[in-house]
Amino acid sequence: MGLGTAQAAERLHVDTATIEALETGQFAALGAPVFVRGHLRRYAELLGEPDEPLQARYASTHEASTPPDLTRVPLRPTPASPAPAMRWPLIIAAVVLVVAAVIWWALRAPHA
């Protein structure tokens, strides 16, 4: 269509490195295969070309690897309790508060 890399990137709302990776076949730079297929589809639409031949060619050369195992999802460990370093300031603050309350009560109470 006579578009430069910058114009194509602007129309597709991607950076020029994405267009260059598509044109040179460096699909690993584009991330997961799902992203590559999306970029190929949008680029073909921009150029007015059917995307099926591009998708088939990409699938035959780059998707022969094993798909990721999505059954094992890593779980983030949940903390059981606050860290020991956080306990000491809380304990000291509680002791100071109790001592201050006892002193205040002793000064306010009438002396017998």
KOLNU-982772 format. One record per residue: residue in one letter; x, y, z of N, C-alpha, C in turn. Coordinates in steps of 0.05 Angstrom, whole numbers, plus 32768, in hexadecimal, padded with zeros to 4 digits. Example, Ala and Ser with C-alpha at 12.3 -4.5 7.8 and 13.67 -1.06 7.14 Angstrom:
<sites>
a81087F8E809C80F67FA6809C81087FBE809C/s81017FD3808E81117FEB808F81028001809D/
</sites>
This chain:
<sites>
m80107FE88000800080008000801180198000/g802B80168000803D802D80008040803A801C/l8038802B8031803B8036804C805780308056/g806280438064807B803E807280768030808C/t808C802880998089801B80B2807B802C80C7/a8083804580C88077805880DB8059805C80D7/q8051805F80BD8035806380B78024804A80BE/a802F803280B88021801980BF801F801680DD/a8034801C80EB8034801A8108801F802E8114/e801E80458109800B805981137FEE8050810E/r7FE9804680F77FCD803D80F17FC580258102/l7FD8801481087FD17FFC81197FD480018137/h7FDE8019813E7FE28020815A7FF6800E8168/v800C8008815A80227FF98165803B80088160/d80517FFE816B806B800C816680778001814C/t808B800F814280978007812980A67FEC812C/a80AF7FE6814480BD7FCC814780AA7FB58142/t80917FB88148807D7FA28143807A7F9E8125/i80787FB4811680767FB280F8808F7FA580ED/e80A67FAE80F680BF7FA280EC80C17F8580F3/a80B87F7C810B80B97F60811280A67F508100/l808F7F5B80F9807C7F4D80E780887F4A80CC/e80957F5F80C280A07F5E80A780B97F4C80A4/t80C87F4A80BA80E07F3A80B980DC7F1D80C3/g80C47F1880CE80BE7EFD80D880CA7EF780F3/q80D17F0B810280DC7F08811D80C47F088131/f80B57EF38130809C7EF1814080A17EEE815E/a80B87EE4816580BD7EE1818280BD7EFC8190/a80C47F11818280C47F2C818E80A87F368194/l80947F29818980787F32818C806A7F2581A3/g80767F1181B0806A7F0481C7805D7EEA81C0/a80487EE381CE803A7ECA81CB802D7EC881AF/p80297EAF81A6801E7EAB818B80037EB98187/v7FF37EBC819C7FD97EC981997FDD7EE68192/f7FF27EF3819C7FF77F0F819480027F108177/v80137EFD8170801D7EFD815580067EFA8141/r7FF47EE781467FDE7EE381347FCC7EFC8132/g7FC87F0A81487FB97F2381477FC77F398137/h7FE17F3B813B7FF07F4F812B7FEF7F48810E/l7FF27F2F81077FF27F2780EB7FD67F2D80DE/r7FC17F2780ED7FA67F2C80E37FA27F4A80DE/r7FA97F5B80F17FA57F7780EE7FB77F8380D8/y7FCF7F7980D67FE17F8380C17FD77F7B80A5/a7FCD7F6380A27FC27F5A80897FA97F6B8082/e7F987F7180957F817F8280907F897F9E8087/l7F9E7FA980947FA87FC3808C7FB17FC3806F/l7FBF7FAE80677FC97FAD804C7FB57FA48037/g7F9D7F9C80417F887F93802F7F8D7F778024/e7F9B7F6780337FA27F4B802B7F927F38803D/p7F8B7F2080337F7E7F0C80447F937F028058/d7F897EFE80717F9C7EF580857F9E7ED78088/e7F8D7EC7807B7F8E7EAA807E7FA97E9F8074/p7FB47EA7805D7FCD7E9C80557FE47EA28069/l7FE47EBA80747FF87EC280887FF57EB280A1/q7FDC7EAE80AA7FD77E9F80C27FE07E8280BF/a7FD97E7680A87FE17E5A80A27FFF7E5780A1/r800C7E6A809480297E69809280367E6C80AE/y802C7E7E80BE80377E8280D980327E6880E9/a801A7E5D80E880137E4580F880257E2E80F0/s802B7E2B80D6803B7E1480CD80587E1680D6/t80627E2E80DA807E7E3280E080847E3880FD/h80707E43810C80777E4D812780667E41813D/e80527E32813880417E28814D80447E0A8150/a805A7DFF8148805E7DE2814A80667DDA8167/s806C7DEE817780747DE88193805C7DE081A4/t80627DD581BB804D7DCC81CD803F7DE581D9/p80257DE481DA80177DFB81E7801C7DFB8205/p801A7E12821180207E14822E800C7E04823E/d80157DFA825580047DEB82677FF57DFF8279/l7FDC7E0382737FCC7E1682837FBE7E0A829B/t7FC27DF0829F7FB57DE382B67FC47DE882D0/r7FDD7DF082CE7FED7DF682E67FF07E1482E9/v7FDF7E2082F77FE07E3D82FB7FEF7E428315/p80047E52831580137E57832D80027E698340/l80027E6383597FF37E72836D80077E83837D/r7FFF7E9B8382800F7EAD8393800C7EA583B0/p80217EA083BF801E7E9983DB80127EB083EB/t80007EA983FD7FF47EBD840E80037EBD8429/p80097ED5843280187ED6844C80067ECD8463/a80107EBD847580017EB2848B7FFE7EC884A1/s80127ED884A580107EED84BA80247F0384B2/p80227F1A84BF80357F2F84B980517F2684BF/a80637F3284B180807F2B84B580887F3284D2/p809B7F2284DD80A47F2784F980AE7F4384FD/a80BA7F4F84E980C47F6A84EB80AD7F7E84F0/m80967F7884E6807F7F8A84EA80727F868506/r80767F708513806A7F6A852D80757F7C8543/w808F7F7F8543809C7F8E855980927FAB855C/p80917FBA854680867FD5854A80697FD58554/l80597FC2854C803D7FC08556803D7FBA8574/i804E7FA7857C804F7FA0859980587FB785A9/i806D7FC585A180777FDC85B080627FF285B1/a80547FF7859B803F800C859B8029800485AE/a80217FEB85AF800C7FE285C280157FE585DF/v802D7FDE85E580377FE1860180387FFE8609/v8042801085F78043802C85FD802780378602/l8014802F85F27FF8803885F57FED802F8610/v7FF2801686187FE7800C86317FF4801B8648/v800F80208647801C802E865D8012804B865E/a800E805886478003807386477FE780748653/a7FD78060864D7FBB805F86587FBC805B8676/v7FCE804B86817FD08046869E7FD9806086AC/i7FED806D86A07FF7808686AC7FE1809B86AC/w7FD3809E86967FBD80B186947FA780AB86A9/w7FA0809286AC7F8C808A86BF7F95809086DC/a7FAF808A86E17FBA808F86FC7FBA80AD8703/l7FC080BE86EF7FC080DA86F57FA480E686F7/r7F9180DB86EB7F7580E586EB7F6680DB8703/a7F6E80C5870F7F5F80B987257F6480CA873E/p7F4F80CE874F7F5380DD87687F6480CD877B/h7F7680DB87897F8880CE879B7F7A80CB87B6/a7F7D80B487C27F7080AF87DC7F8380B187F3/
</sites>
